[in-house]
């Protein structure tokens, strides 16, 4: 068991160090130029690149392993069916964690744009055991364990600011048209 943990940690360290050595100079340049739109776009692009790198890294496999280990026994088909029903039955579907700062930002953006009746939020931490099962089943669908996980009219758009993400779509002027196309009533 100790050998497996050490191997996983070594893989994680290698993935992280490779990523940092490639991205650190660009990140520093983006941070220095953060006062203009180009820098904001590059920053959003960097967040997406980080998200993709993490999703494709051994670190993500380790996160999925931990998520699975914490789930306990549950009916996989039932939980996956419930997730798919939530996604299909709601114009906007958010799987969230109550105190997660990224979840809070995404929910605040939705609340600013729409009435709560226009979207559904499931707080995964409200039922610890079932929430863990949902989180693991979501990782099978999206390839990620992070929250929030957001769908608009059945299309996974990522999280708060990655994948491309709710806030990124808002900054790009794409979110409101997506919401309207999904049949949501957006505040004026």
DOROZA-171364 format. One record per residue: residue number from 0; chain; x, y negated, z of N, C-alpha, C in turn. Coordinates in steps of 0.2 Angstrom, whole numbers, plus 5000, padded with zeros to 4 digits. Layout:
<recs>
REC:resi:chain:n.east:n.north:n.up:ca.east:ca.north:ca.up:c.east:c.north:c.up
REC:NUM:A:X:Y:Z:X:Y:Z:X:Y:Z;
...
</recs>
This chain:
<recs>
REC:resi:chain:n.east:n.north:n.up:ca.east:ca.north:ca.up:c.east:c.north:c.up
REC:0:A:5004:5006:5000:5000:5000:5000:5004:4994:5000;
REC:1:A:5010:4994:5004:5014:4988:5005:5017:4987:4998;
REC:2:A:5019:4992:4995:5023:4992:4988:5018:4988:4983;
REC:3:A:5012:4990:4983:5007:4987:4978:5006:4980:4980;
REC:4:A:5005:4978:4986:5005:4971:4988:5011:4967:4986;
REC:5:A:5017:4970:4987:5023:4966:4985:5023:4966:4977;
REC:6:A:5021:4971:4974:5021:4971:4966:5016:4965:4964;
REC:7:A:5010:4965:4967:5005:4960:4965:5008:4953:4966;
REC:8:A:5011:4952:4972:5014:4945:4974:5020:4944:4969;
REC:9:A:5024:4948:4967:5029:4947:4962:5026:4945:4956;
REC:10:A:5021:4948:4953:5018:4946:4947:5015:4939:4947;
REC:11:A:5012:4938:4953:5009:4932:4954:5014:4926:4954;
REC:12:A:5019:4927:4957:5025:4922:4958:5028:4921:4951;
REC:13:A:5029:4927:4947:5032:4926:4940:5027:4922:4936;
REC:14:A:5020:4924:4936:5015:4920:4932:5015:4913:4934;
REC:15:A:5015:4911:4940:5015:4904:4942:5021:4900:4941;
REC:16:A:5027:4903:4941:5033:4900:4940:5034:4899:4932;
REC:17:A:5032:4904:4928:5032:4903:4921:5027:4897:4919;
REC:18:A:5021:4897:4922:5016:4892:4920:5019:4885:4923;
REC:19:A:5022:4884:4929:5024:4878:4931:5030:4875:4927;
REC:20:A:5034:4879:4925:5040:4877:4921:5038:4874:4914;
REC:21:A:5033:4877:4911:5030:4875:4905:5026:4869:4906;
REC:22:A:5022:4868:4911:5017:4863:4911:5019:4857:4915;
REC:23:A:5024:4857:4920:5026:4852:4924:5028:4845:4921;
REC:24:A:5032:4845:4916:5034:4839:4913:5028:4836:4909;
REC:25:A:5023:4840:4906:5017:4837:4903:5012:4834:4908;
REC:26:A:5012:4838:4914:5007:4835:4919:5010:4829:4922;
REC:27:A:5016:4828:4923:5019:4822:4926:5018:4816:4921;
REC:28:A:5018:4817:4914:5017:4812:4909:5010:4810:4910;
REC:29:A:5005:4815:4910:4998:4813:4911:4996:4809:4917;
REC:30:A:4999:4811:4922:4998:4807:4928:5000:4800:4928;
REC:31:A:5006:4799:4925:5009:4792:4924:5004:4788:4920;
REC:32:A:5001:4791:4915:4997:4787:4910:4989:4788:4912;
REC:33:A:4988:4789:4918:4981:4790:4920:4976:4784:4919;
REC:34:A:4978:4778:4917:4973:4773:4916:4970:4772:4909;
REC:35:A:4971:4776:4905:4968:4775:4898:4964:4782:4896;
REC:36:A:4960:4781:4891:4956:4787:4889:4960:4793:4886;
REC:37:A:4965:4791:4883:4969:4797:4880:4972:4801:4886;
REC:38:A:4974:4798:4891:4977:4801:4897:4971:4806:4900;
REC:39:A:4965:4803:4901:4959:4806:4904:4958:4813:4899;
REC:40:A:4958:4812:4893:4957:4817:4888:4962:4823:4889;
REC:41:A:4969:4820:4890:4974:4825:4891:4973:4829:4897;
REC:42:A:4971:4825:4902:4970:4828:4909:4965:4833:4909;
REC:43:A:4959:4832:4905:4954:4837:4905:4957:4843:4901;
REC:44:A:4961:4842:4896:4964:4847:4892:4968:4851:4896;
REC:45:A:4972:4848:4900:4977:4851:4905:4973:4856:4910;
REC:46:A:4968:4853:4912:4964:4857:4917:4961:4863:4914;
REC:47:A:4959:4863:4907:4957:4868:4904:4962:4873:4902;
REC:48:A:4968:4871:4901:4974:4875:4899:4976:4879:4906;
REC:49:A:4976:4875:4911:4977:4879:4918:4972:4884:4919;
REC:50:A:4966:4883:4918:4960:4887:4919:4961:4894:4914;
REC:51:A:4963:4892:4908:4964:4898:4903:4970:4902:4906;
REC:52:A:4976:4898:4908:4982:4902:4910:4980:4906:4916;
REC:53:A:4977:4904:4921:4975:4907:4927:4970:4913:4925;
REC:54:A:4965:4912:4921:4961:4917:4919:4965:4923:4916;
REC:55:A:4970:4922:4912:4973:4927:4908:4980:4929:4912;
REC:56:A:4980:4927:4918:4986:4929:4922:4985:4935:4927;
REC:57:A:4990:4938:4929:4990:4943:4935:4986:4940:4941;
REC:58:A:4987:4934:4942:4984:4931:4948:4976:4932:4947;
REC:59:A:4973:4931:4942:4966:4932:4941:4964:4939:4942;
REC:60:A:4968:4944:4940:4967:4951:4941:4967:4952:4949;
REC:61:A:4972:4949:4952:4972:4949:4959:4966:4947:4963;
REC:62:A:4964:4941:4960:4958:4938:4963:4952:4942:4962;
REC:63:A:4951:4946:4956:4946:4950:4955:4946:4956:4960;
REC:64:A:4952:4959:4961:4953:4964:4965:4951:4963:4972;
REC:65:A:4953:4957:4975:4951:4954:4981:4943:4954:4982;
REC:66:A:4940:4951:4976:4933:4950:4976:4929:4957:4976;
REC:67:A:4932:4961:4973:4929:4968:4973:4930:4971:4980;
REC:68:A:4936:4971:4983:4937:4974:4989:4932:4971:4995;
REC:69:A:4930:4965:4994:4926:4962:4999:4918:4963:4998;
REC:70:A:4916:4966:4993:4909:4967:4991:4906:4972:4995;
REC:71:A:4909:4977:4997:4905:4983:5000:4901:4986:4995;
REC:72:A:4896:4990:4998:4892:4994:4993:4886:4990:4991;
REC:73:A:4884:4990:4985:4878:4986:4982:4876:4990:4976;
REC:74:A:4870:4988:4973:4868:4991:4967:4870:4986:4961;
REC:75:A:4875:4988:4958:4878:4984:4952:4873:4982:4947;
REC:76:A:4869:4987:4945:4864:4986:4940:4859:4981:4942;
REC:77:A:4857:4982:4948:4852:4977:4951:4854:4970:4951;
REC:78:A:4860:4969:4954:4863:4962:4955:4865:4959:4948;
REC:79:A:4868:4963:4943:4869:4961:4936:4862:4959:4933;
REC:80:A:4857:4963:4934:4850:4961:4931:4848:4955:4934;
REC:81:A:4848:4954:4941:4846:4947:4944:4850:4941:4941;
REC:82:A:4856:4942:4940:4861:4936:4938:4858:4935:4931;
REC:83:A:4857:4940:4926:4855:4939:4920:4848:4936:4919;
REC:84:A:4844:4938:4924:4837:4935:4924:4838:4927:4926;
REC:85:A:4842:4926:4931:4843:4919:4933:4845:4915:4927;
REC:86:A:4850:4917:4923:4853:4914:4917:4847:4913:4912;
REC:87:A:4844:4918:4911:4838:4918:4905:4832:4914:4907;
REC:88:A:4831:4914:4914:4824:4910:4916:4825:4903:4917;
REC:89:A:4831:4900:4917:4832:4893:4919:4836:4890:4914;
REC:90:A:4834:4883:4913:4837:4879:4908:4844:4878:4910;
REC:91:A:4845:4876:4916:4852:4875:4919:4852:4880:4925;
REC:92:A:4858:4884:4925:4859:4889:4931:4866:4887:4933;
REC:93:A:4866:4886:4940:4872:4885:4944:4873:4890:4949;
REC:94:A:4878:4894:4949:4880:4898:4954:4886:4894:4958;
REC:95:A:4884:4893:4965:4888:4888:4968:4890:4891:4975;
REC:96:A:4895:4887:4979:4897:4889:4986:4895:4882:4989;
REC:97:A:4891:4882:4994:4889:4876:4998:4894:4871:4999;
REC:98:A:4900:4872:5002:4905:4867:5004:4910:4867:4999;
REC:99:A:4910:4870:4993:4915:4869:4988:4915:4862:4985;
REC:100:A:4921:4858:4985:4921:4852:4983:4919:4851:4975;
REC:101:A:4921:4856:4971:4919:4856:4964:4912:4857:4963;
REC:102:A:4909:4862:4967:4902:4863:4967:4898:4857:4969;
REC:103:A:4900:4854:4974:4897:4847:4976:4897:4842:4970;
REC:104:A:4903:4841:4967:4903:4837:4962:4898:4838:4956;
REC:105:A:4898:4845:4954:4894:4847:4948:4887:4846:4950;
REC:106:A:4885:4848:4956:4878:4847:4958:4876:4840:4959;
REC:107:A:4880:4835:4961:4879:4828:4961:4878:4825:4954;
REC:108:A:4882:4828:4949:4881:4825:4943:4874:4828:4940;
REC:109:A:4872:4834:4941:4866:4836:4939:4860:4832:4942;
REC:110:A:4861:4831:4949:4856:4827:4952:4855:4820:4950;
REC:111:A:4861:4817:4947:4861:4810:4945:4857:4810:4938;
REC:112:A:4858:4816:4934:4855:4816:4927:4847:4819:4927;
REC:113:A:4846:4823:4932:4839:4826:4932:4836:4827:4939;
REC:114:A:4830:4828:4939:4826:4830:4945:4828:4838:4946;
REC:115:A:4828:4839:4953:4830:4846:4955:4826:4852:4952;
REC:116:A:4820:4850:4950:4816:4855:4947:4818:4857:4940;
REC:117:A:4823:4853:4937:4825:4855:4930:4831:4860:4930;
REC:118:A:4834:4862:4936:4839:4866:4936:4839:4871:4942;
REC:119:A:4842:4876:4942:4842:4881:4948:4849:4882:4950;
REC:120:A:4850:4882:4957:4856:4883:4960:4855:4889:4965;
REC:121:A:4860:4893:4965:4860:4899:4969:4867:4898:4973;
REC:122:A:4866:4897:4980:4872:4896:4984:4874:4903:4986;
REC:123:A:4880:4905:4984:4882:4912:4985:4884:4913:4992;
REC:124:A:4886:4908:4996:4888:4909:5003:4882:4909:5008;
REC:125:A:4876:4908:5005:4870:4909:5010:4868:4916:5012;
REC:126:A:4870:4921:5008:4869:4928:5010:4876:4931:5009;
REC:127:A:4880:4931:5014:4887:4933:5013:4888:4940:5009;
REC:128:A:4885:4945:5011:4886:4951:5007:4883:4951:5000;
REC:129:A:4877:4949:4999:4875:4948:4992:4879:4943:4988;
REC:130:A:4881:4938:4991:4885:4933:4988:4891:4935:4985;
REC:131:A:4894:4939:4989:4901:4943:4987:4899:4947:4981;
REC:132:A:4894:4951:4981:4892:4955:4975:4890:4951:4969;
REC:133:A:4887:4945:4970:4885:4941:4964:4892:4938:4961;
REC:134:A:4896:4936:4966:4903:4933:4963:4907:4938:4959;
REC:135:A:4907:4945:4962:4911:4950:4958:4907:4951:4951;
REC:136:A:4901:4952:4951:4897:4953:4945:4898:4947:4940;
REC:137:A:4898:4941:4943:4899:4935:4939:4906:4936:4935;
REC:138:A:4911:4938:4939:4918:4939:4936:4918:4944:4931;
REC:139:A:4914:4949:4931:4913:4953:4925:4911:4950:4919;
REC:140:A:4906:4945:4920:4903:4942:4914:4907:4936:4911;
REC:141:A:4910:4932:4916:4914:4926:4914:4922:4927:4914;
REC:142:A:4924:4932:4917:4931:4933:4918:4934:4929:4923;
REC:143:A:4930:4926:4928:4933:4922:4933:4929:4922:4939;
REC:144:A:4932:4921:4945:4929:4922:4951:4927:4915:4954;
REC:145:A:4930:4910:4951:4929:4903:4954:4922:4901:4953;
REC:146:A:4920:4896:4957:4913:4893:4957:4915:4885:4957;
REC:147:A:4910:4881:4954:4904:4884:4951:4904:4887:4945;
REC:148:A:4899:4891:4943:4899:4894:4936:4892:4892:4934;
REC:149:A:4892:4888:4928:4886:4885:4926:4884:4887:4919;
REC:150:A:4878:4888:4918:4875:4889:4911:4870:4884:4909;
REC:151:A:4870:4882:4903:4865:4878:4900:4861:4882:4894;
REC:152:A:4855:4883:4895:4851:4887:4890:4855:4894:4888;
REC:153:A:4857:4897:4894:4860:4904:4893:4867:4903:4890;
REC:154:A:4870:4897:4889:4877:4897:4887:4881:4895:4893;
REC:155:A:4887:4899:4894:4891:4898:4899:4896:4892:4897;
REC:156:A:4895:4886:4902:4899:4880:4900:4905:4880:4905;
REC:157:A:4906:4884:4909:4912:4884:4914:4910:4882:4921;
REC:158:A:4914:4878:4924:4913:4875:4930:4912:4868:4931;
REC:159:A:4915:4865:4935:4914:4857:4936:4918:4854:4931;
REC:160:A:4925:4855:4930:4929:4852:4925:4933:4857:4921;
REC:161:A:4931:4863:4921:4935:4868:4917:4931:4872:4913;
REC:162:A:4933:4874:4907:4929:4879:4903:4924:4877:4898;
REC:163:A:4923:4871:4895:4926:4865:4897:4923:4861:4903;
REC:164:A:4917:4863:4905:4915:4861:4912:4910:4855:4911;
REC:165:A:4906:4855:4916:4901:4850:4917:4903:4842:4916;
REC:166:A:4908:4841:4920:4910:4834:4920:4914:4832:4914;
REC:167:A:4918:4837:4911:4921:4836:4905:4916:4834:4899;
REC:168:A:4911:4838:4899:4906:4837:4894:4902:4831:4895;
REC:169:A:4901:4828:4901:4899:4822:4902:4903:4816:4900;
REC:170:A:4910:4817:4901:4914:4812:4899:4915:4811:4891;
REC:171:A:4914:4817:4888:4914:4818:4881:4907:4815:4878;
REC:172:A:4902:4814:4882:4896:4812:4879:4892:4818:4876;
REC:173:A:4894:4824:4878:4890:4830:4875:4885:4833:4880;
REC:174:A:4886:4831:4887:4881:4835:4892:4874:4833:4891;
REC:175:A:4872:4826:4890:4865:4824:4890:4862:4827:4883;
REC:176:A:4865:4827:4878:4862:4830:4872:4861:4838:4873;
REC:177:A:4866:4841:4876:4865:4848:4878:4859:4850:4882;
REC:178:A:4858:4845:4887:4853:4846:4892:4846:4845:4888;
REC:179:A:4846:4840:4884:4840:4838:4880:4838:4844:4876;
REC:180:A:4843:4847:4872:4842:4852:4868:4839:4858:4872;
REC:181:A:4841:4859:4878:4839:4865:4882:4832:4863:4885;
REC:182:A:4829:4857:4883:4822:4856:4885:4822:4852:4892;
REC:183:A:4828:4850:4895:4828:4847:4901:4825:4839:4900;
REC:184:A:4822:4837:4905:4820:4830:4906:4825:4826:4909;
REC:185:A:4829:4822:4906:4835:4819:4908:4833:4812:4910;
REC:186:A:4835:4809:4916:4833:4803:4919:4836:4797:4914;
REC:187:A:4832:4792:4913:4834:4786:4909:4840:4783:4912;
</recs>
